[in-house]
Amino acid sequence: MNDLVGAIWRTSSRSNDQGLCVEVADNLVDILGVVAVRDSKDPAGPTLAVSPPGWTAFVDAIRVGRFRP
């Protein structure tokens, strides 16, 4: 996905200052039909584009602790 000019990137309010965060641009759903995700340390680097239902499923899985070690 190389046309993310209109992306408005945000980091979670729960992020800390250690730079281990991802940024999300969820304003692209109406424009491109995707939620974009990138590494906050490398904003010019690769971006992952996820379908809105896929993003919701991912966030829900995190909330219930599915990815805890």
ROSE-588576 format. One line per field, with one value per atom (N, C-alpha, C): residue number from 1; atom name; x negated, y, z. Coordinates in steps of 0.02 Angstrom, whole numbers, always signed. Layout:
// residues N
seq <- [NUM / ...]
atom <- [CA / ...]
u <- [X / ...]
v <- [Y / ...]
w <- [Z / ...]
END
This chain:
// residues 69
seq <- [1 / 1 / 1 / 2 / 2 / 2 / 3 / 3 / 3 / 4 / 4 / 4 / 5 / 5 / 5 / 6 / 6 / 6 / 7 / 7 / 7 / 8 / 8 / 8 / 9 / 9 / 9 / 10 / 10 / 10 / 11 / 11 / 11 / 12 / 12 / 12 / 13 / 13 / 13 / 14 / 14 / 14 / 15 / 15 / 15 / 16 / 16 / 16 / 17 / 17 / 17 / 18 / 18 / 18 / 19 / 19 / 19 / 20 / 20 / 20 / 21 / 21 / 21 / 22 / 22 / 22 / 23 / 23 / 23 / 24 / 24 / 24 / 25 / 25 / 25 / 26 / 26 / 26 / 27 / 27 / 27 / 28 / 28 / 28 / 29 / 29 / 29 / 30 / 30 / 30 / 31 / 31 / 31 / 32 / 32 / 32 / 33 / 33 / 33 / 34 / 34 / 34 / 35 / 35 / 35 / 36 / 36 / 36 / 37 / 37 / 37 / 38 / 38 / 38 / 39 / 39 / 39 / 40 / 40 / 40 / 41 / 41 / 41 / 42 / 42 / 42 / 43 / 43 / 43 / 44 / 44 / 44 / 45 / 45 / 45 / 46 / 46 / 46 / 47 / 47 / 47 / 48 / 48 / 48 / 49 / 49 / 49 / 50 / 50 / 50 / 51 / 51 / 51 / 52 / 52 / 52 / 53 / 53 / 53 / 54 / 54 / 54 / 55 / 55 / 55 / 56 / 56 / 56 / 57 / 57 / 57 / 58 / 58 / 58 / 59 / 59 / 59 / 60 / 60 / 60 / 61 / 61 / 61 / 62 / 62 / 62 / 63 / 63 / 63 / 64 / 64 / 64 / 65 / 65 / 65 / 66 / 66 / 66 / 67 / 67 / 67 / 68 / 68 / 68 / 69 / 69 / 69]
atom <- [N / CA / C / N / CA / C / N / CA / C / N / CA / C / N / CA / C / N / CA / C / N / CA / C / N / CA / C / N / CA / C / N / CA / C / N / CA / C / N / CA / C / N / CA / C / N / CA / C / N / CA / C / N / CA / C / N / CA / C / N / CA / C / N / CA / C / N / CA / C / N / CA / C / N / CA / C / N / CA / C / N / CA / C / N / CA / C / N / CA / C / N / CA / C / N / CA / C / N / CA / C / N / CA / C / N / CA / C / N / CA / C / N / CA / C / N / CA / C / N / CA / C / N / CA / C / N / CA / C / N / CA / C / N / CA / C / N / CA / C / N / CA / C / N / CA / C / N / CA / C / N / CA / C / N / CA / C / N / CA / C / N / CA / C / N / CA / C / N / CA / C / N / CA / C / N / CA / C / N / CA / C / N / CA / C / N / CA / C / N / CA / C / N / CA / C / N / CA / C / N / CA / C / N / CA / C / N / CA / C / N / CA / C / N / CA / C / N / CA / C / N / CA / C / N / CA / C / N / CA / C / N / CA / C / N / CA / C / N / CA / C]
u <- [-43 / +0 / -45 / -47 / -94 / -59 / +7 / +41 / +76 / +36 / +63 / +57 / +60 / +50 / +100 / +161 / +212 / +213 / +165 / +165 / +153 / +193 / +183 / +161 / +97 / +68 / +76 / +90 / +95 / +64 / +44 / +16 / +65 / +66 / +109 / +94 / +146 / +135 / +100 / +97 / +63 / -10 / -33 / -102 / -148 / -208 / -257 / -309 / -358 / -408 / -470 / -464 / -521 / -525 / -479 / -481 / -463 / -428 / -409 / -335 / -316 / -246 / -232 / -170 / -147 / -101 / -95 / -49 / +6 / +65 / +123 / +155 / +175 / +213 / +280 / +331 / +396 / +443 / +418 / +459 / +462 / +426 / +424 / +480 / +520 / +573 / +620 / +642 / +688 / +655 / +590 / +553 / +529 / +494 / +462 / +489 / +531 / +559 / +511 / +460 / +410 / +394 / +366 / +334 / +260 / +220 / +148 / +111 / +58 / +17 / -56 / -96 / -167 / -206 / -270 / -315 / -328 / -317 / -326 / -399 / -446 / -517 / -539 / -498 / -517 / -457 / -436 / -377 / -382 / -443 / -451 / -457 / -456 / -464 / -399 / -397 / -340 / -277 / -221 / -155 / -113 / -77 / -32 / +39 / +74 / +143 / +188 / +236 / +279 / +352 / +393 / +464 / +493 / +545 / +575 / +598 / +630 / +648 / +587 / +534 / +472 / +441 / +442 / +414 / +456 / +521 / +565 / +553 / +545 / +532 / +465 / +414 / +348 / +352 / +384 / +390 / +430 / +484 / +524 / +483 / +441 / +399 / +348 / +321 / +275 / +311 / +370 / +408 / +422 / +434 / +449 / +386 / +327 / +265 / +243 / +268 / +252 / +178 / +142 / +72 / +23 / +45 / -1 / -42 / -106 / -148 / -125]
v <- [-58 / +0 / +61 / +97 / +154 / +221 / +224 / +289 / +302 / +319 / +332 / +406 / +449 / +520 / +549 / +525 / +551 / +519 / +476 / +440 / +488 / +479 / +515 / +463 / +465 / +414 / +432 / +381 / +392 / +332 / +345 / +293 / +283 / +226 / +212 / +258 / +277 / +318 / +277 / +211 / +168 / +156 / +186 / +178 / +211 / +184 / +214 / +252 / +279 / +320 / +280 / +214 / +173 / +159 / +185 / +178 / +109 / +70 / +3 / +2 / +46 / +56 / +48 / +38 / +41 / +101 / +126 / +180 / +152 / +179 / +156 / +215 / +204 / +254 / +221 / +236 / +206 / +253 / +310 / +356 / +336 / +283 / +262 / +213 / +193 / +145 / +172 / +234 / +262 / +278 / +290 / +309 / +248 / +202 / +145 / +77 / +78 / +16 / -25 / +9 / -27 / +13 / -23 / +7 / -4 / +49 / +43 / +43 / +4 / -3 / +3 / +38 / +44 / +48 / +37 / +41 / +115 / +135 / +206 / +228 / +181 / +198 / +207 / +183 / +185 / +208 / +270 / +294 / +292 / +290 / +285 / +213 / +167 / +96 / +64 / -2 / -38 / -26 / -33 / -24 / -86 / -106 / -163 / -136 / -159 / -140 / -199 / -187 / -239 / -220 / -269 / -255 / -232 / -190 / -169 / -228 / -280 / -336 / -372 / -377 / -408 / -368 / -302 / -259 / -266 / -266 / -274 / -341 / -394 / -460 / -460 / -428 / -424 / -386 / -328 / -288 / -325 / -358 / -397 / -454 / -486 / -541 / -514 / -455 / -425 / -410 / -382 / -364 / -423 / -481 / -540 / -578 / -554 / -585 / -645 / -651 / -709 / -713 / -658 / -658 / -654 / -664 / -663 / -727 / -721 / -782 / -829]
w <- [+0 / +0 / +0 / -54 / -58 / -60 / -55 / -58 / +9 / +59 / +125 / +143 / +92 / +102 / +151 / +152 / +197 / +265 / +279 / +343 / +402 / +453 / +516 / +567 / +583 / +626 / +699 / +740 / +812 / +849 / +910 / +952 / +1010 / +1039 / +1095 / +1154 / +1189 / +1249 / +1304 / +1296 / +1344 / +1325 / +1272 / +1251 / +1301 / +1307 / +1351 / +1310 / +1343 / +1309 / +1288 / +1284 / +1265 / +1190 / +1152 / +1079 / +1053 / +1093 / +1071 / +1052 / +1009 / +993 / +918 / +904 / +835 / +829 / +768 / +754 / +709 / +718 / +680 / +644 / +583 / +545 / +528 / +569 / +557 / +519 / +499 / +460 / +386 / +367 / +297 / +278 / +327 / +313 / +259 / +266 / +217 / +150 / +151 / +91 / +52 / +88 / +56 / +78 / +131 / +156 / +198 / +227 / +268 / +331 / +380 / +438 / +427 / +431 / +420 / +487 / +489 / +550 / +530 / +571 / +558 / +624 / +620 / +677 / +692 / +753 / +771 / +765 / +770 / +763 / +691 / +645 / +574 / +532 / +539 / +503 / +427 / +401 / +328 / +305 / +352 / +336 / +313 / +314 / +288 / +329 / +296 / +326 / +314 / +364 / +359 / +349 / +298 / +286 / +304 / +349 / +375 / +361 / +348 / +339 / +406 / +405 / +468 / +512 / +485 / +528 / +556 / +517 / +541 / +598 / +592 / +644 / +708 / +701 / +759 / +794 / +755 / +784 / +821 / +793 / +824 / +890 / +890 / +951 / +1004 / +984 / +1032 / +1062 / +1022 / +1047 / +1098 / +1085 / +1133 / +1198 / +1194 / +1253 / +1299 / +1271 / +1312 / +1331 / +1311 / +1331 / +1290 / +1230 / +1188 / +1169 / +1168 / +1147 / +1204 / +1264 / +1321 / +1324 / +1345 / +1349 / +1404]
END
